Amino acid sequence: MGILWTIIIGFVAGVIAKLIMPGDNEPSGFILTTILGIVGAFVATYLGQALGWYRPGEGAGLVGAVVGAIIVLFVYGLVAGRSRRVV
């Protein structure tokens, strides 16, 4: 049941992040949005544990997942923007 909640929270976080930070070179589709949110949750958990906001074994919530997804979306935009300019 934990993995199902991770996917649901990841999808919601990905959708919210894409609404907050729209752009032309963003990943689209149901699966990529879900992956964006899940990766964002992992990024938020890692950064939160490194900064001491979360205890070991404690994960980020929805707000943390959205912030992490925005960070991932920003980095994706930088990387995708560079690769499109080079070609």
Secondary structure, DSSP 8 states (H G I E B T S, - for coil): -HHHHHHHHHHHHHHHHHHHS--TT---SHHHHHHHHHHHHHHHHHHHHHHTSS-TT----HHHHHHHHHHHHHHHHHHHHHHHHH-
